[in-house]
Amino acid sequence: MQSIRLFLIAVSATLVTVFGAPVDPVATPYILQYESNNAANEGYSFEFELSDEQKRKEEGTLRFTKDAEGNDVSFVAVQGHYSFVGDDGRTYYVEYTADENGYRTRMSAGDYPGDTDRSLAGRAGSHTTTPASRRN
């Protein structure tokens, strides 16, 4: 009877040690999924997902416009989104666009993108940066 009791105590201590251990918050995340496409004359796209629930997807498209003097100008317009889990356990989402109209973001936090019930304060006043060519 004594040996059974010692065995159960040893098994219980092992289970608590193995399964009760907290996840290492500084562990290096590893890649779960990665895809990249580069069409040099047309644009690019990539996406990835990491083991710590970070996700990102981005696409760049070659566009053409005219500058202030009427010259043809080409540029890469970028749009994408990323998400991550914060220290508070909530998932944060950021959507962004960078094009001839500047850099714009939209942010939210919650269970899924667009969760307006728990939006970040910055979402209502999305930040826009005016391109250098338009400042003056």
Salt bridges, closest charged atoms under 4 A:
GLU58 OE1 - ARG56 NH2 2.51
ASP72 OD1 - LYS66 NZ 2.61
GLU95 OE1 - ARG106 NH2 3.05
ASP99 OD1 - ARG104 NH1 3.00
GLU100 OE1 - ARG63 NH1 3.25
ASP111 OD2 - ARG118 NH2 2.99
ASP115 OD2 - ARG118 NH2 2.90
